[in-house]
Amino acid sequence: DAAAVLVRALEPTDGLEAMRRRRGLKHADTELCSGPGKLTEALGITLAENDADLTRPPFEVLPPAGERPQVVTGPRVGITKAVDYPWRFSAAGSRFVSRPRPS
């Protein structure tokens, strides 16, 4: 039984300056949150947030504005077990997902 979901990436839409500062990044915004380590650093998430509810402050997970994206699946990355399961989900064509990008 699944017990958690790993959010590997997101498209940052608010607080970009703070995210860039936390990451020390002067590159493209597509690199701000394109992996779990990058994402937590950009958002200032630490181990203190373990078990936090993503539907309550300080988090605010919102659906994308406009039309819902097409969701694509691909193989998981950086694992040795269950690699054939298509358990990696992302918005089709998203430039904010770490490579290799599902298509």
C-alpha positions in Angstrom: 0.0 0.0 0.0 1.2 3.4 -0.9 2.0 5.6 2.2 3.3 8.8 0.5 3.8 10.7 -2.7 7.1 12.2 -3.6 6.6 15.5 -5.3 9.6 15.7 -7.6 9.1 19.0 -9.3 6.7 21.9 -9.7 6.3 24.9 -11.9 7.0 27.9 -9.7 4.5 30.8 -10.2 4.8 32.9 -7.0 7.7 33.9 -4.8 10.3 33.5 -7.5 12.8 36.0 -6.0 12.8 34.1 -2.7 13.2 30.8 -4.5 16.1 32.2 -6.6 17.8 33.6 -3.4 17.4 30.3 -1.5 18.9 28.3 -4.4 21.6 31.0 -5.2 20.3 30.7 -8.8 20.7 33.1 -11.6 19.8 30.5 -14.3 16.4 29.8 -15.9 13.4 29.4 -13.7 12.9 25.9 -15.1 15.8 24.9 -12.9 14.4 26.2 -9.6 12.2 23.2 -8.7 13.1 20.5 -11.2 13.9 17.8 -8.7 13.0 16.9 -5.1 16.2 18.4 -3.6 15.9 21.6 -5.7 12.2 21.9 -4.9 12.6 21.6 -1.1 15.5 24.1 -1.1 13.6 26.6 -3.3 10.6 26.4 -1.0 12.6 26.4 2.2 11.2 23.1 3.3 13.2 21.3 6.0 12.8 18.1 8.0 10.6 20.1 10.4 7.9 19.8 7.8 7.8 16.0 7.8 4.2 14.8 8.1 2.9 18.2 7.3 -0.5 18.4 5.6 -0.2 19.9 2.1 -3.8 21.2 2.3 -3.0 23.5 5.3 -0.7 26.5 5.9 2.1 27.0 5.3 1.5 25.0 2.1 -0.9 25.9 -0.6 -1.2 23.4 -3.4 -3.3 24.8 -6.2 -4.5 23.3 -9.5 -3.0 24.9 -12.6 -4.7 28.0 -13.9 -6.8 27.4 -17.1 -7.3 24.1 -18.7 -6.1 21.0 -17.0 -2.9 19.6 -18.5 -2.7 16.2 -20.1 -1.0 13.9 -17.7 1.7 11.5 -18.9 3.5 8.7 -17.2 6.9 7.3 -17.3 9.3 5.1 -15.4 10.6 6.2 -12.0 14.1 7.7 -11.8 17.0 6.6 -9.7 15.6 3.4 -8.3 16.4 -0.3 -8.7 13.0 -1.8 -7.7 9.8 -1.6 -9.7 11.5 0.4 -12.4 9.0 -0.8 -15.0 6.0 0.6 -13.3 4.8 3.9 -14.9 4.6 5.6 -11.5 6.1 8.9 -12.5 3.4 11.4 -13.5 3.8 14.9 -15.0 2.0 17.4 -17.2 2.7 16.6 -20.8 5.5 18.9 -22.2 6.4 20.5 -18.9 9.8 22.1 -19.0 9.8 22.1 -15.2 10.2 18.3 -14.7 13.7 16.8 -14.2 15.1 14.7 -17.0 14.4 12.3 -18.5 11.0 13.9 -19.1 8.0 11.6 -19.5 6.4 11.9 -23.0 
